[in-house]
Amino acid sequence: MKTAFAGLAIGALALGACVPDEAGSGPATGGAPASRSSSVFEFESPHYPNEGQAVVAGFLKNEPSSTVRITGQLLLPPGAKAPVPMVIVAHTSAGPKADVPIVASAMRAAGFATLTYHSFAPRKFGNNGDASQSGGGPRLEMHLATDAYLALKALAADQRIDIKRVAIVGLSAGGNGAMLASSESMRKRYVGADGPRFAALVAIYPGGYLLPLDKDVSSQTPLLLLPAENDTLMPWKRTKVWVDHVLKDDPSKPVSYKVVPGAHHSFLNDGVRAPPNVPGAGTCPYTVVELEGPSAAYLHVNGAVNQFPDMGCQTRGATMEYSASASSFAINETVAFLKKRFAEID
């Protein structure tokens, strides 16, 4: 019989282990120089079933098929003094490719620590953790968002990090993971009602298939979307339906967007090469969920919400193209958004 992941209970499996690099020793104390500029960071996270309806059902019921250990790299900005704001950079369906270190480097230059890790390799998704040719699906963002929450819980034990000022910056599927992480019921599941919350969420050229129900979107964690204007892989008009749906339900929800002009998908990846038959979202509906239900419905491009997904909705072939100007635009907007948000927190 499958059992719920222990993240539902106090004393969950998400125990962070910071292994010092050659330059460092123990955790820094508050206000002191953060003596370790780099460390390995580990935590445990659930692995939900991979196939068919079991993907969403296992997630909704919190019945993982196993647990995996996620190993990442925590890097501090130059001259950092503890505690330091933190950005978790959530990768694309292809794993942590060139866009992840580009974004992480920019975040550290802005004064934020960064945490990067591979969510898919320990779960054996795709080809060595590259799930970009697998057709995507809800399993990608559900695990990216889950890992981010378990990382947040583990980071609470690290005195170098300002746990009140931790954000996700997600790319493509990682962007959808950041959007899914706006779910209040998801936060309560993995860190508890009294546990930490993300200070902010940023989704850059987001794309995926699973998002929170409008009423479940947090009213306390601002979410900024930076979609590519000419995205043919994960069309902005498709994701905008969800944004409009959330704001129609409650205009006070802190969800905003700025379209990156003239940009295509993966504009931050200076090594991007689009396979000729890469699967795109096309007109596929989002599965919208509330974990406390559990319930699931389908939000279609035309704005309809029902229980019947479109079939054959994916498209094949899309333009993916690096753009220096789009990259600068997105990074500048992200840094400005995070600095403003971090300054607002007591």
C-alpha positions in Angstrom: 0.0 0.0 0.0 1.4 3.4 -1.0 1.9 5.9 1.8 1.9 9.7 1.8 5.2 11.5 1.7 6.5 12.4 5.1 6.6 16.0 4.2 3.1 16.2 5.4 4.3 15.7 9.0 6.6 17.7 11.3 10.1 16.3 11.1 9.9 15.4 7.4 12.7 13.8 5.4 13.8 17.1 3.9 17.0 17.5 5.9 19.6 19.7 4.3 23.2 18.7 4.4 25.7 21.3 3.5 29.1 19.7 2.8 31.9 22.2 3.0 34.2 22.9 0.0 37.9 23.2 0.4 37.7 26.8 1.5 35.1 26.6 4.2 34.1 25.3 7.6 30.9 25.3 9.6 27.8 27.4 9.0 28.1 31.2 9.4 26.4 33.0 12.2 24.0 35.8 11.7 25.7 39.0 10.5 29.1 37.3 10.1 30.9 36.8 6.9 29.5 33.8 5.1 32.7 31.8 5.2 31.8 29.0 2.7 31.2 30.5 -0.7 30.3 27.1 -2.2 28.8 23.9 -0.8 27.0 20.8 -1.8 23.4 20.9 -0.7 21.3 17.7 -0.3 17.7 16.9 0.5 15.2 14.2 0.0 12.1 14.6 -2.2 9.2 12.3 -3.3 9.0 10.7 -6.7 5.5 10.3 -8.0 4.4 7.7 -10.5 5.5 8.4 -14.1 2.8 7.2 -16.4 -0.8 8.1 -17.4 -3.4 9.3 -15.0 -1.2 7.9 -12.1 1.0 11.0 -12.5 -1.6 13.5 -11.3 -3.4 11.1 -9.1 -0.3 10.2 -7.1 0.5 13.9 -6.7 -3.0 14.9 -5.7 -3.2 12.0 -3.1 0.5 12.5 -2.0 1.3 8.9 -2.7 4.8 8.8 -4.1 6.2 5.6 -5.5 9.6 6.3 -3.9 11.9 8.9 -2.5 15.0 10.4 -4.2 18.0 12.3 -3.0 18.5 15.7 -4.7 22.1 17.0 -4.7 22.7 20.6 -5.7 25.2 23.4 -5.4 24.7 26.3 -3.1 26.8 29.4 -4.1 27.1 32.7 -2.2 27.6 36.1 -3.8 31.0 37.7 -3.5 31.6 39.3 -0.1 28.3 38.0 1.3 27.5 38.5 4.9 25.0 36.1 6.5 22.1 35.9 6.3 21.9 36.3 2.5 18.8 36.3 0.2 18.5 33.2 -1.9 17.3 32.3 -5.4 16.5 28.7 -6.4 17.0 28.5 -10.1 14.6 25.8 -11.5 15.7 24.3 -14.7 13.9 23.5 -18.0 12.6 20.1 -19.3 16.1 19.5 -20.7 17.7 19.8 -17.2 20.2 22.5 -16.1 21.6 23.6 -19.4 23.3 26.8 -20.3 20.5 29.1 -19.2 20.7 27.9 -15.6 24.3 29.1 -15.0 23.6 32.3 -16.9 20.7 33.2 -14.6 22.5 31.9 -11.4 25.5 34.1 -12.2 23.4 37.1 -12.7 21.5 36.5 -9.4 24.8 36.3 -7.5 26.1 39.5 -9.2 22.9 41.1 -7.8 23.8 40.0 -4.3 21.7 36.8 -4.0 22.9 33.3 -3.1 21.9 30.6 -5.5 20.8 27.0 -5.3 20.8 24.8 -8.4 20.2 21.1 -8.8 18.9 18.5 -11.2 15.4 17.4 -10.5 15.1 14.8 -13.3 18.4 12.8 -13.3 17.7 11.1 -9.9 14.3 10.2 -11.2 15.7 8.9 -14.5 13.5 11.1 -16.6 14.2 11.1 -20.3 17.8 10.6 -21.6 20.1 11.2 -18.6 17.6 13.6 -17.1 16.8 15.4 -20.4 13.1 15.1 -20.6 12.7 17.6 -23.5 11.8 14.9 -26.0 9.4 13.0 -23.7 6.4 15.1 -24.4 6.6 16.8 -21.0 3.4 16.6 -19.1 2.5 17.4 -15.5 5.2 15.2 -14.0 7.9 17.8 -14.8 6.5 20.8 -13.0 5.0 18.8 -10.1 8.5 17.5 -9.3 10.2 20.9 -9.9 7.8 22.6 -7.6 7.9 19.9 -5.0 11.7 19.9 -5.0 11.7 23.7 -4.5 9.5 23.4 -1.4 11.6 20.6 0.1 14.7 22.7 -0.6 13.1 25.7 1.1 12.4 23.5 4.2 15.9 22.3 4.3 17.4 25.8 3.8 15.7 26.9 7.0 18.5 25.1 8.9 21.3 27.0 7.1 22.3 30.1 9.0 23.9 31.6 5.9 20.5 32.0 4.2 17.8 34.6 5.0 14.8 32.2 5.0 12.3 35.0 4.7 13.9 36.1 1.4 14.1 33.0 -0.7 12.7 33.1 -4.3 12.3 30.7 -7.2 13.4 31.8 -10.7 12.1 29.1 -13.0 12.9 28.6 -16.7 10.4 27.0 -19.1 9.2 23.9 -17.2 10.9 25.4 -14.2 8.8 28.5 -14.8 5.7 26.4 -14.7 7.1 24.9 -11.5 7.4 28.4 -10.0 3.8 29.1 -11.0 2.6 25.8 -9.4 4.6 26.8 -6.3 2.2 29.7 -5.8 -0.3 27.1 -4.5 -1.1 27.6 -0.8 -2.2 24.0 -0.4 1.1 22.8 -1.8 3.1 25.0 0.6 1.1 23.6 3.6 1.7 20.1 2.4 5.5 20.3 2.1 6.5 22.8 4.8 3.4 23.1 7.0 1.0 25.9 7.7 3.6 27.6 10.0 6.6 26.8 7.8 8.5 29.2 5.5 7.0 30.6 2.4 8.7 31.8 -0.8 9.2 35.6 -0.8 8.7 35.8 -4.6 8.3 33.6 -7.7 9.5 34.4 -11.2 8.6 32.4 -14.3 10.7 33.0 -17.4 9.3 31.6 -20.7 7.1 29.4 -18.7 5.6 26.3 -20.1 3.9 23.1 -18.9 0.7 21.4 -18.1 -0.1 21.7 -14.4 -1.1 24.8 -12.4 -2.9 25.7 -9.2 -6.6 26.4 -9.2 -7.3 30.1 -9.1 -8.6 30.2 -5.5 -5.5 28.3 -4.3 -3.0 30.9 -5.7 -1.2 32.6 -2.8 -2.2 36.2 -1.9 1.1 36.6 0.0 3.8 35.6 -2.5 4.1 37.8 -5.6 4.5 36.0 -8.9 6.0 37.6 -12.0 5.8 36.0 -15.5 8.2 36.9 -18.2 6.9 35.2 -21.3 8.5 35.3 -24.7 6.4 37.3 -27.2 7.0 34.9 -30.1 7.1 31.7 -28.1 5.8 28.9 -30.4 6.8 26.1 -28.0 4.8 27.3 -25.0 2.5 30.0 -26.5 1.9 33.0 -24.2 -1.7 33.2 -25.2 -2.2 29.8 -23.6 -0.6 30.7 -20.3 -2.3 34.1 -20.2 -5.6 32.3 -20.0 -4.6 31.1 -16.6 -3.4 34.5 -15.5 -6.6 36.1 -16.6 -8.6 33.4 -14.9 -6.8 34.0 -11.6 -7.2 37.8 -11.7 -10.8 37.6 -12.7 -11.5 35.4 -9.6 -9.5 37.8 -7.3 -8.0 41.0 -8.8 -5.9 41.5 -5.7 -3.8 38.4 -6.2 -0.2 39.5 -6.7 0.2 38.0 -10.2 1.7 40.1 -12.9 3.6 39.8 -16.2 5.8 41.6 -18.7 6.1 40.2 -22.2 9.7 40.0 -23.4 9.5 41.7 -26.8 10.5 39.9 -30.0 11.8 36.9 -28.1 11.4 33.1 -28.7 11.5 30.3 -26.2 14.8 29.6 -24.5 16.1 33.1 -25.2 18.5 32.8 -22.2 20.2 29.7 -23.5 23.2 30.7 -25.6 23.7 27.1 -26.7 20.1 26.3 -27.6 19.4 24.0 -30.6 15.8 23.2 -31.2 15.2 19.6 -32.4 13.0 19.5 -35.5 10.2 17.6 -33.8 10.4 19.1 -30.3 6.9 18.7 -28.7 5.1 22.0 -28.0 2.1 22.7 -25.9 0.0 24.0 -28.8 -3.6 24.3 -27.6 -3.3 21.8 -24.7 -5.3 22.7 -21.7 -3.7 23.2 -18.3 -4.7 20.7 -15.5 -5.6 23.0 -12.6 -5.6 21.5 -9.2 -6.1 22.2 -5.5 -4.2 19.7 -3.3 -6.5 20.0 -0.4 -9.4 18.7 -2.6 -8.0 16.7 -4.1 -9.6 17.7 -7.4 -8.6 18.4 -10.9 -10.2 20.2 -13.9 -8.9 21.4 -17.3 -8.5 25.0 -18.2 -8.7 25.4 -22.0 -7.3 28.0 -24.2 -10.8 29.3 -24.8 -11.3 29.9 -21.1 -13.6 26.9 -20.5 -13.0 24.8 -17.4 -14.2 21.2 -17.5 -13.2 17.6 -16.9 -12.4 16.7 -20.6 -8.9 17.4 -22.0 -8.4 18.1 -25.6 -6.7 15.1 -27.3 -3.9 15.5 -29.9 -3.4 19.1 -28.7 0.4 19.1 -28.9 2.3 20.5 -31.8 5.6 19.5 -33.3 8.4 21.8 -34.3 9.1 25.2 -32.7 11.6 28.1 -32.8 14.0 28.3 -29.9 16.5 31.1 -30.2 19.0 32.9 -27.9 18.7 36.6 -27.7 21.2 38.8 -25.8 18.7 41.7 -25.7 15.9 39.5 -24.4 18.2 38.0 -21.8 19.2 41.4 -20.5 15.6 42.5 -20.4 14.5 39.4 -18.4 17.4 39.4 -16.0 17.0 43.2 -15.3 13.3 42.8 -14.7 13.9 39.8 -12.4 16.6 41.5 -10.3 14.5 44.7 -10.0 11.4 42.6 -9.0 13.3 40.6 -6.4 15.2 43.5 -4.9 11.9 45.4 -4.5 10.2 42.4 -3.0 13.0 41.5 -0.6 13.1 45.2 0.6 9.4 45.0 1.5 9.9 42.1 3.9 10.4 42.9 7.6 
